[in-house]
Amino acid sequence: MNQQYVAALSIAGSDPSGGAGIQMDLKTFAKTGVWGMAVITALTAQNAARVTNSWPVEPDAVREQIITVLEDMIPGAIKTGMLADSEIIQAVADTIPKNIPLVIDPVMISTSGYRLLDDDATDSLIKQLLSRAFLVTPNIPEAEILSGIKNISSEEDMKKAGKIILSLGAEYVMMKGGHLGGENSEDFLISKNEVINFSSIRYPYSIHGSGCAFSAAITGYLASGEDIITSCRKAKNLISQGIERAFCGKGKMKMVNL
């Protein structure tokens, strides 16, 4: 591949509706101006409203996908999404380079409540990958699991949970406040030294895939050489525009429209 291309890699599950997962990550990478590469960890049966089933890919297949892709082109940043089970998490940890910024979107529960990562796999995610993460991007339900704080219900709770998740080894935590409610959607980038607020208008409808798109956008901008604050600001703006233009099929759940 021509060296003028900057690439980002997503390691995640497939969403046949195109609204989340690998499909949304690739669309988002394109919007950030980078070449998108993808390693599939699971097949799912889902649409914007619900997930009905999922089938993990064999760990050796995940491992070989990563090795083969990296033989040809090294991404500027890597994102993980749905990792399905402990064996897949181990395969990812064994094969991704340690010198490339790693963005972890800890996909655990779908918007409709379908559990995408069991307790054992959550422990593996924390032990095998979170300690290597440049950035972790949990929403509130995911932050409750990772931090052990039940019922995160305020911005102060979000910041406290973020600090706990930071202590697991990541350099940065982006606490996403979409589930909190309020006039605006408030997200907090947390590091050892500071907390930076990113705010946007909250629209009066539910969105499928916004978390995937947000973390993928940050990954794309990081891959292109932007610093963490600029990457988060650009990603927030891009996804906010996509949410404003969101559309839906037959149901009430809308999808990000980048």
Backbone bond lengths (Angstrom), bond angles and torsions (degrees), N, CA, C in turn:
res aa  C-N    CA-C-N  psi(-1)  N-CA   C-N-CA  omega(-1)  CA-C   N-CA-C  phi
1 M - - - 1.463 - - 1.517 109.50 -
2 N 1.316 117.53 143.25 1.453 122.45 -178.41 1.525 110.95 -59.12
3 Q 1.322 116.76 136.69 1.448 121.41 -174.77 1.525 114.11 -68.27
4 Q 1.346 117.64 -10.69 1.452 119.33 179.20 1.529 111.15 -71.18
5 Y 1.308 117.21 -16.15 1.453 119.97 -178.28 1.522 111.54 -80.89
6 V 1.329 115.85 136.52 1.455 122.93 170.20 1.522 106.31 -105.58
7 A 1.323 116.94 134.19 1.459 120.78 -173.67 1.520 112.03 -118.92
8 A 1.336 115.07 154.95 1.454 123.33 170.32 1.528 107.14 -130.99
9 L 1.320 116.40 145.87 1.465 122.29 -177.71 1.523 110.21 -116.47
10 S 1.320 116.10 130.07 1.461 121.88 172.40 1.526 109.19 -109.18
11 I 1.321 115.89 132.67 1.461 123.19 175.56 1.525 105.88 -117.49
12 A 1.323 117.16 104.42 1.464 119.58 -168.23 1.517 111.08 -164.05
13 G 1.331 115.55 179.60 1.452 122.14 179.26 1.517 111.98 -87.56
14 S 1.326 114.96 162.99 1.453 122.17 -179.77 1.532 110.62 -92.82
15 D 1.321 116.41 135.16 1.463 122.48 174.37 1.523 107.74 -116.28
16 P 1.339 118.56 106.65 1.462 120.10 -176.29 1.522 114.21 -64.15
17 S 1.336 117.38 -16.74 1.468 119.01 177.04 1.521 111.64 -76.89
18 G 1.327 117.38 -14.85 1.455 121.53 -178.79 1.511 114.01 80.12
19 G 1.324 117.65 1.72 1.457 120.50 -173.94 1.505 115.27 -90.83
20 A 1.327 117.79 -13.33 1.462 121.14 -178.19 1.531 108.06 -150.88
21 G 1.337 115.92 -169.63 1.458 120.34 175.09 1.519 113.83 60.23
22 I 1.341 114.43 -153.54 1.462 121.80 -177.24 1.525 112.15 -54.24
23 Q 1.322 116.40 -42.69 1.467 119.55 -176.55 1.529 111.12 -61.82
24 M 1.325 117.06 -44.82 1.462 119.96 178.50 1.522 111.02 -68.91
25 D 1.328 117.41 -37.05 1.469 120.16 179.41 1.522 111.30 -60.49
26 L 1.321 116.72 -44.20 1.460 119.87 -179.26 1.529 111.76 -65.56
27 K 1.338 116.85 -41.07 1.465 119.92 175.76 1.532 110.50 -59.82
28 T 1.323 115.43 -41.82 1.460 120.17 -176.90 1.525 111.06 -69.95
29 F 1.327 117.05 -43.11 1.467 119.90 176.55 1.530 110.20 -54.66
30 A 1.329 116.24 -43.87 1.461 119.87 179.65 1.528 111.13 -60.08
31 K 1.322 117.06 -39.41 1.462 121.07 179.71 1.528 112.23 -66.87
32 T 1.343 117.05 -27.36 1.462 120.02 179.03 1.527 111.77 -87.44
33 G 1.324 117.05 -3.21 1.450 121.04 175.17 1.509 115.99 88.61
34 V 1.356 116.94 17.03 1.462 119.42 178.80 1.527 110.63 -115.51
35 W 1.330 115.08 158.63 1.465 121.97 176.92 1.526 108.81 -77.23
36 G 1.332 116.62 124.66 1.454 120.56 -177.04 1.517 113.10 -93.19
37 M 1.322 115.84 130.45 1.467 122.24 173.56 1.527 107.88 -118.81
38 A 1.344 116.47 152.77 1.464 119.36 -172.18 1.518 112.09 -142.73
39 V 1.321 115.63 134.35 1.458 123.44 171.90 1.525 107.33 -117.16
40 I 1.327 116.63 123.20 1.463 122.02 -176.07 1.526 110.42 -86.91
41 T 1.332 116.00 128.10 1.464 121.12 178.14 1.520 112.99 -104.87
42 A 1.314 117.00 -21.44 1.467 119.94 -177.30 1.518 110.10 -161.89
43 L 1.323 115.37 150.16 1.457 121.97 168.18 1.516 107.67 -98.05
44 T 1.311 116.56 144.26 1.458 119.80 176.75 1.521 109.67 -131.14
45 A 1.312 115.67 156.31 1.460 122.20 167.61 1.526 105.64 -108.06
46 Q 1.320 116.20 107.20 1.463 119.23 -177.51 1.515 110.76 -155.92
47 N 1.326 113.19 162.18 1.456 121.27 169.35 1.519 106.79 -135.93
48 A 1.306 117.98 -167.47 1.460 119.40 -177.09 1.524 112.44 -63.70
49 A 1.330 117.51 -27.21 1.456 121.02 -173.26 1.523 114.48 -92.85
50 R 1.354 117.86 -28.91 1.465 117.84 -173.42 1.520 112.00 -160.01
51 V 1.338 114.03 158.39 1.468 122.61 170.73 1.518 106.68 -110.26
52 T 1.332 117.30 126.95 1.463 119.66 -178.50 1.523 112.80 -102.53
53 N 1.362 117.12 -24.18 1.460 119.03 179.63 1.530 109.70 -167.12
54 S 1.334 115.43 163.76 1.467 120.30 175.32 1.518 109.05 -149.05
55 W 1.343 115.57 150.86 1.456 122.34 -177.68 1.528 109.14 -135.05
56 P 1.333 118.29 106.85 1.466 120.35 -179.52 1.527 111.92 -63.43
57 V 1.321 115.54 145.50 1.463 122.23 173.21 1.528 108.19 -78.60
58 E 1.336 117.05 150.00 1.464 120.53 177.20 1.530 110.00 -57.69
59 P 1.335 118.34 134.35 1.471 120.49 -178.96 1.527 113.73 -54.78
60 D 1.336 116.96 -38.07 1.472 118.97 178.32 1.520 111.77 -64.22
61 A 1.326 116.47 -31.91 1.471 120.01 177.59 1.528 110.45 -69.81
62 V 1.342 116.74 -38.08 1.462 120.47 175.95 1.526 109.59 -64.19
63 R 1.323 115.60 -45.80 1.468 120.46 -179.71 1.531 111.12 -59.49
64 E 1.334 117.17 -45.05 1.461 120.15 -177.50 1.526 111.57 -69.59
65 Q 1.329 117.41 -35.93 1.466 119.66 175.35 1.523 110.69 -57.86
66 I 1.327 116.38 -48.07 1.467 120.41 -177.57 1.525 110.88 -63.47
67 I 1.327 116.58 -48.64 1.462 120.65 -178.07 1.522 110.87 -59.03
68 T 1.322 115.99 -44.64 1.468 120.17 -176.48 1.523 111.45 -67.68
69 V 1.323 117.68 -43.62 1.457 121.09 178.43 1.525 110.90 -60.40
70 L 1.333 116.70 -44.46 1.458 120.37 -175.89 1.525 113.22 -72.24
71 E 1.328 117.32 -17.29 1.463 120.14 174.62 1.526 111.34 -64.30
72 D 1.322 116.47 -29.92 1.461 121.71 -171.93 1.519 113.09 -98.16
73 M 1.350 116.99 -38.02 1.456 119.58 -177.09 1.523 110.42 -153.53
74 I 1.313 116.25 133.22 1.458 121.54 179.94 1.527 109.04 -95.09
75 P 1.319 118.35 122.67 1.464 120.56 -179.73 1.520 111.66 -74.02
76 G 1.326 114.90 155.86 1.453 119.56 175.44 1.510 112.73 -78.12
77 A 1.326 117.21 -19.22 1.462 122.87 176.59 1.522 108.13 -159.39
78 I 1.333 115.92 155.48 1.461 122.55 -179.54 1.524 108.73 -125.97
79 K 1.327 115.29 137.60 1.464 121.38 174.71 1.520 110.20 -117.74
80 T 1.326 117.15 138.10 1.464 119.90 168.77 1.522 108.92 -111.39
81 G 1.330 114.94 142.05 1.454 121.81 174.95 1.521 109.16 -118.96
82 M 1.319 117.37 -121.31 1.461 121.31 179.09 1.527 110.18 -67.15
83 L 1.345 116.33 119.58 1.463 121.17 -178.96 1.530 113.15 -110.41
84 A 1.292 117.06 -4.58 1.477 124.72 164.67 1.528 116.01 72.88
85 D 1.343 118.99 -56.73 1.459 119.02 -176.68 1.531 111.30 -154.78
86 S 1.334 115.72 173.58 1.466 121.92 -174.93 1.520 112.52 -62.53
87 E 1.340 116.97 -37.69 1.457 120.56 -177.80 1.525 111.34 -66.70
88 I 1.322 116.98 -38.51 1.459 120.51 177.41 1.527 110.30 -68.22
89 I 1.319 116.55 -41.39 1.467 120.23 177.19 1.522 110.58 -58.65
90 Q 1.329 117.11 -42.22 1.458 120.59 178.07 1.527 110.93 -63.93
91 A 1.317 116.97 -41.90 1.468 120.85 178.99 1.528 110.75 -61.05
92 V 1.319 116.86 -41.20 1.461 120.97 178.26 1.523 110.35 -65.57
93 A 1.331 116.49 -46.65 1.464 120.62 -179.22 1.524 111.66 -61.17
94 D 1.324 116.70 -34.01 1.471 121.29 -178.27 1.524 112.78 -72.72
95 T 1.331 117.68 -24.65 1.467 119.68 -166.85 1.526 116.03 -115.84
96 I 1.333 119.06 -22.03 1.459 117.87 -179.35 1.532 109.68 -80.01
97 P 1.334 117.73 140.94 1.468 121.04 179.69 1.532 111.31 -65.09
98 K 1.323 115.90 147.18 1.462 120.73 -178.86 1.527 112.91 -84.63
99 N 1.322 116.99 -10.38 1.466 119.60 -176.12 1.529 113.17 -100.19
100 I 1.326 117.29 10.94 1.465 121.84 178.07 1.527 108.31 -110.44
101 P 1.349 118.28 131.90 1.467 120.03 178.99 1.531 111.66 -53.18
102 L 1.328 115.73 128.31 1.465 122.47 -177.56 1.522 109.33 -111.86
103 V 1.322 115.87 121.67 1.463 122.70 176.29 1.521 107.61 -106.07
104 I 1.313 116.30 121.01 1.465 120.84 -179.12 1.521 109.68 -108.24
105 D 1.329 115.23 115.23 1.459 121.75 168.77 1.523 105.27 -96.08
106 P 1.334 118.35 103.35 1.473 120.62 -170.38 1.528 112.29 -77.78
107 V 1.323 115.22 72.17 1.461 121.31 -174.79 1.535 109.16 -67.44
108 M 1.317 115.78 111.94 1.465 121.08 -175.33 1.516 113.48 -122.66
109 I 1.333 115.66 -38.12 1.464 121.21 -176.20 1.520 107.97 -137.47
110 S 1.327 116.82 130.92 1.466 119.34 177.58 1.528 109.89 -71.49
111 T 1.321 116.22 163.40 1.457 121.21 178.40 1.518 111.56 -56.98
112 S 1.335 116.01 -32.58 1.468 120.28 -179.38 1.523 112.68 -83.90
113 G 1.359 117.89 -0.93 1.452 121.21 175.89 1.507 115.89 99.88
114 Y 1.333 118.70 3.06 1.467 122.10 179.09 1.523 109.24 -74.21
115 R 1.349 117.10 126.52 1.466 121.38 -177.81 1.528 109.35 -77.41
116 L 1.327 116.65 120.64 1.458 122.51 -176.29 1.519 113.04 -103.75
117 L 1.339 117.32 -8.05 1.459 121.74 -179.77 1.519 108.06 -148.19
118 D 1.360 117.18 122.22 1.460 119.19 -178.34 1.527 110.70 -82.16
119 D 1.343 116.54 178.62 1.460 120.96 -174.05 1.526 112.36 -63.53
120 D 1.328 117.03 -42.25 1.463 120.04 179.21 1.525 111.13 -61.65
121 A 1.324 116.37 -42.69 1.460 120.48 -179.99 1.525 110.76 -67.76
122 T 1.321 117.43 -34.40 1.468 120.35 176.29 1.518 110.39 -62.47
123 D 1.318 117.41 -43.10 1.469 121.17 176.75 1.525 110.53 -61.28
124 S 1.329 116.57 -41.01 1.467 120.49 179.05 1.531 110.66 -65.02
125 L 1.327 116.35 -40.36 1.460 120.52 178.72 1.530 110.36 -59.40
126 I 1.323 116.21 -44.66 1.462 120.71 -179.53 1.524 110.77 -64.78
127 K 1.318 117.03 -46.62 1.472 120.79 -174.23 1.521 112.98 -75.89
128 Q 1.337 116.94 -37.53 1.457 120.17 -171.92 1.529 113.80 -92.13
129 L 1.338 118.07 -31.17 1.457 119.57 -171.17 1.525 115.33 -122.52
130 L 1.338 117.93 -38.85 1.461 118.36 -175.66 1.525 112.43 -60.21
131 S 1.307 116.87 -33.46 1.461 120.26 -179.87 1.524 112.13 -68.15
132 R 1.334 117.02 -16.11 1.465 122.04 179.86 1.521 112.50 -103.65
133 A 1.303 117.29 -0.22 1.464 120.51 -171.49 1.528 112.17 -76.12
134 F 1.311 115.15 138.48 1.458 120.95 167.41 1.531 109.03 -76.25
135 L 1.344 115.39 -40.74 1.459 121.50 -178.61 1.517 110.10 -145.26
136 V 1.338 116.64 138.61 1.465 123.24 172.17 1.522 107.13 -118.82
137 T 1.333 117.27 137.31 1.476 120.74 -172.82 1.534 112.13 -124.01
138 P 1.325 119.01 66.76 1.468 119.45 -177.81 1.523 112.93 -79.79
139 N 1.338 115.41 145.42 1.460 119.03 164.93 1.530 107.26 -84.21
140 I 1.303 117.51 -178.15 1.463 119.63 -173.44 1.535 113.05 -65.09
141 P 1.354 120.41 -46.43 1.467 118.42 176.87 1.536 113.04 -58.91
142 E 1.325 117.10 -39.01 1.466 120.68 177.84 1.521 111.04 -68.42
143 A 1.322 116.91 -38.73 1.462 120.79 178.81 1.524 111.24 -65.51
144 E 1.318 116.51 -34.26 1.471 119.04 177.10 1.520 110.82 -62.95
145 I 1.333 116.79 -40.58 1.465 120.78 178.60 1.528 111.08 -68.18
146 L 1.329 116.95 -47.04 1.463 120.71 -175.40 1.527 112.70 -70.30
147 S 1.320 116.52 -36.03 1.470 120.06 -176.19 1.518 113.64 -91.03
148 G 1.330 116.75 -21.76 1.461 119.90 -175.50 1.516 113.27 82.78
149 I 1.333 117.33 2.08 1.466 121.19 177.89 1.524 108.78 -85.50
150 K 1.298 116.62 120.69 1.456 120.06 179.01 1.522 110.22 -87.34
151 N 1.323 115.52 141.76 1.454 122.42 173.95 1.532 112.28 58.81
152 I 1.311 116.54 63.78 1.465 121.16 172.83 1.527 107.47 -69.07
153 S 1.331 116.57 116.52 1.462 119.69 -170.49 1.522 113.76 -132.80
154 S 1.316 117.61 9.74 1.462 120.69 179.62 1.516 109.84 -150.54
155 E 1.333 115.63 166.41 1.455 119.60 177.51 1.523 111.20 -64.76
156 E 1.319 116.90 -34.29 1.473 119.69 177.21 1.524 110.64 -65.91
157 D 1.331 117.33 -38.41 1.470 120.78 174.95 1.526 110.36 -61.39
158 M 1.336 116.03 -41.64 1.462 120.25 179.26 1.527 111.12 -59.99
159 K 1.316 116.33 -45.82 1.461 120.62 -179.33 1.530 111.44 -65.18
160 K 1.328 116.26 -40.33 1.464 120.25 178.28 1.527 110.55 -63.30
161 A 1.339 116.80 -44.70 1.467 120.94 178.70 1.524 110.40 -63.02
162 G 1.337 115.90 -41.45 1.455 119.85 179.09 1.517 112.31 -59.89
163 K 1.323 117.06 -40.56 1.464 120.92 178.85 1.532 111.23 -64.78
164 I 1.337 116.34 -37.54 1.462 119.68 177.75 1.519 110.17 -65.65
165 I 1.328 116.83 -44.86 1.464 120.75 179.09 1.525 110.17 -64.02
166 L 1.326 116.64 -37.74 1.467 121.07 176.31 1.524 110.92 -58.43
167 S 1.320 116.76 -37.18 1.472 121.04 -178.62 1.525 112.84 -67.72
168 L 1.352 117.00 -12.79 1.468 120.37 177.38 1.528 111.86 -78.06
169 G 1.348 117.02 -8.06 1.455 119.33 171.70 1.513 116.65 129.54
170 A 1.331 118.09 -12.23 1.465 119.82 -179.26 1.527 111.01 -70.73
171 E 1.331 115.94 154.41 1.466 120.08 175.45 1.521 111.48 -78.06
172 Y 1.338 115.99 -36.49 1.459 121.00 -179.39 1.524 109.24 -138.92
173 V 1.325 115.02 152.11 1.466 121.99 172.02 1.522 107.50 -128.85
174 M 1.315 116.88 128.39 1.462 121.94 172.76 1.528 107.25 -102.89
175 M 1.320 116.20 103.87 1.457 120.99 178.04 1.525 108.95 -83.94
176 K 1.328 115.55 116.68 1.461 121.18 -177.27 1.532 109.78 -93.06
177 G 1.325 115.42 126.09 1.452 119.73 -173.41 1.507 116.13 -101.30
178 G 1.311 117.30 20.21 1.455 120.58 -176.32 1.521 114.49 -59.29
179 H 1.336 117.22 -29.11 1.462 120.41 -178.25 1.537 113.11 -85.52
180 L 1.339 116.25 -4.99 1.468 118.64 -171.50 1.522 112.74 -78.84
181 G 1.307 118.07 -29.08 1.452 120.60 -175.66 1.525 110.81 90.50
182 G 1.316 115.85 177.29 1.451 120.30 -178.61 1.519 111.31 109.44
183 E 1.324 115.83 171.15 1.454 121.00 -176.88 1.517 112.18 -66.94
184 N 1.332 116.55 -37.75 1.460 122.24 179.76 1.520 110.84 -115.23
185 S 1.330 115.34 158.15 1.462 121.50 172.78 1.520 107.53 -95.58
186 E 1.328 116.71 115.84 1.456 122.35 -175.41 1.526 110.12 -107.72
187 D 1.323 115.64 123.60 1.461 121.87 175.65 1.527 108.33 -116.46
188 F 1.338 116.62 149.49 1.460 120.44 -177.11 1.523 110.18 -128.98
189 L 1.340 115.39 121.78 1.460 121.11 172.92 1.522 107.33 -89.43
190 I 1.317 115.98 117.99 1.460 121.83 -172.38 1.524 109.76 -115.58
191 S 1.315 115.64 130.03 1.464 122.10 172.72 1.524 107.97 -130.51
192 K 1.314 117.01 -177.61 1.463 120.34 179.44 1.519 111.63 -64.98
193 N 1.336 116.24 -24.88 1.460 119.76 -171.55 1.516 115.18 -107.40
194 E 1.339 117.76 -19.83 1.459 117.85 -175.12 1.521 112.04 -159.37
195 V 1.330 114.05 166.12 1.465 122.88 173.82 1.525 107.03 -127.11
196 I 1.325 116.92 122.82 1.462 121.89 -178.33 1.526 108.87 -115.37
197 N 1.320 116.24 130.09 1.461 122.34 -176.92 1.531 110.77 -94.37
198 F 1.329 115.87 133.69 1.463 122.58 172.80 1.523 107.04 -120.88
199 S 1.332 116.16 119.84 1.461 120.61 -172.73 1.520 110.67 -120.23
200 S 1.331 116.16 146.59 1.462 121.52 175.05 1.523 109.53 -148.79
201 I 1.317 115.87 163.25 1.460 120.87 177.32 1.529 109.68 -65.34
202 R 1.312 116.02 139.35 1.466 120.64 174.90 1.524 108.94 -94.95
203 Y 1.330 115.66 127.94 1.465 120.13 179.76 1.528 110.20 -95.25
204 P 1.325 117.75 148.48 1.475 121.47 -170.86 1.528 113.37 -82.79
205 Y 1.333 116.24 51.74 1.458 119.35 175.64 1.525 108.93 -157.21
206 S 1.335 115.31 158.64 1.463 121.21 -179.67 1.520 109.86 -84.78
207 I 1.346 115.88 146.08 1.457 121.88 -174.65 1.522 110.70 -123.70
208 H 1.317 115.73 132.60 1.462 123.43 174.35 1.528 108.84 -97.23
209 G 1.338 117.13 124.82 1.458 120.20 173.00 1.513 116.12 94.77
210 S 1.323 118.64 1.15 1.464 119.83 -177.50 1.522 111.65 -66.75
211 G 1.332 117.28 -36.25 1.458 120.12 179.29 1.517 112.01 -66.73
212 C 1.333 116.66 -43.40 1.467 121.14 176.44 1.523 110.67 -59.64
213 A 1.331 115.94 -46.11 1.458 120.39 -177.29 1.519 111.51 -65.58
214 F 1.324 117.57 -40.46 1.464 121.60 -178.74 1.526 110.60 -63.17
215 S 1.332 117.11 -50.11 1.464 119.75 -179.16 1.523 111.44 -66.70
216 A 1.333 117.13 -34.87 1.467 120.10 177.51 1.521 110.97 -67.61
217 A 1.328 117.27 -38.69 1.462 120.28 178.57 1.522 110.73 -64.23
218 I 1.318 117.04 -43.99 1.471 120.04 176.83 1.522 109.66 -59.16
219 T 1.333 116.79 -44.05 1.463 121.45 179.53 1.522 111.51 -60.51
220 G 1.332 115.81 -44.49 1.460 119.88 179.56 1.518 112.57 -61.43
221 Y 1.312 116.36 -44.08 1.468 119.31 180.00 1.530 111.31 -69.03
222 L 1.333 117.48 -38.00 1.467 119.72 175.00 1.525 110.58 -61.14
223 A 1.341 116.38 -42.26 1.463 120.72 -179.30 1.517 111.45 -61.33
224 S 1.328 116.11 -33.02 1.463 120.22 -178.20 1.521 112.59 -81.28
225 G 1.348 117.26 -2.41 1.458 120.91 174.32 1.512 115.58 105.98
226 E 1.340 117.93 2.63 1.461 119.76 178.07 1.535 110.15 -73.08
227 D 1.332 116.76 152.53 1.458 120.18 175.82 1.525 109.53 -75.92
228 I 1.317 117.06 172.57 1.460 121.27 -172.58 1.532 111.83 -64.44
229 I 1.323 118.25 -41.98 1.465 120.00 -177.62 1.525 110.86 -68.05
230 T 1.324 116.54 -45.25 1.471 119.88 177.73 1.520 110.85 -62.71
231 S 1.324 116.96 -41.30 1.470 121.04 179.20 1.516 111.00 -60.43
232 C 1.329 116.84 -44.00 1.465 120.23 -179.43 1.522 111.40 -68.42
233 R 1.320 117.31 -39.20 1.465 120.45 179.71 1.521 110.97 -65.21
234 K 1.341 116.70 -46.51 1.469 120.21 179.06 1.522 110.55 -63.69
235 A 1.334 116.64 -41.03 1.466 120.51 -179.93 1.519 111.13 -64.17
236 K 1.319 116.63 -42.41 1.467 120.77 179.03 1.525 110.51 -60.50
237 N 1.320 116.57 -43.51 1.470 120.34 179.25 1.523 111.36 -64.51
238 L 1.339 116.24 -44.41 1.469 120.39 -178.78 1.521 111.29 -62.08
239 I 1.320 117.10 -46.18 1.466 120.48 -176.85 1.523 111.08 -72.05
240 S 1.323 117.18 -34.77 1.463 119.47 176.90 1.525 110.63 -61.01
241 Q 1.332 116.67 -40.50 1.466 120.42 176.78 1.528 110.52 -65.42
242 G 1.329 116.70 -38.94 1.454 120.47 178.61 1.515 112.81 -66.09
243 I 1.333 116.62 -34.69 1.462 120.94 177.85 1.531 110.14 -72.06
244 E 1.324 116.40 -38.34 1.464 120.11 178.12 1.528 111.04 -60.83
245 R 1.351 116.18 -35.18 1.474 121.12 -178.79 1.533 112.25 -94.47
246 A 1.319 117.72 10.51 1.467 121.87 -172.87 1.532 112.11 -56.63
247 F 1.335 114.70 150.31 1.461 120.48 179.74 1.529 109.00 -134.70
248 C 1.314 116.51 167.27 1.460 120.00 179.69 1.519 110.69 -136.77
249 G 1.333 114.93 161.23 1.455 121.18 174.80 1.523 109.43 -87.71
250 K 1.326 115.94 -127.51 1.459 119.85 -178.26 1.522 112.84 -78.03
251 G 1.355 116.03 -23.51 1.457 119.62 -178.51 1.506 112.53 -88.91
252 K 1.356 114.64 -169.51 1.475 120.78 -178.37 1.530 112.47 -95.45
253 M 1.331 117.87 -16.60 1.453 120.77 -178.98 1.529 109.81 -77.08
254 K 1.325 115.62 127.03 1.455 119.93 -179.08 1.531 111.38 -95.42
255 M 1.340 116.29 162.03 1.455 122.49 179.00 1.529 109.72 -118.40
256 V 1.332 114.69 144.02 1.463 120.58 176.84 1.524 109.81 -57.51
257 N 1.306 116.17 133.24 1.465 121.58 -178.89 1.525 109.02 -117.48
258 L 1.325 115.89 90.43 1.464 120.28 -178.27 1.525 111.33 -76.14
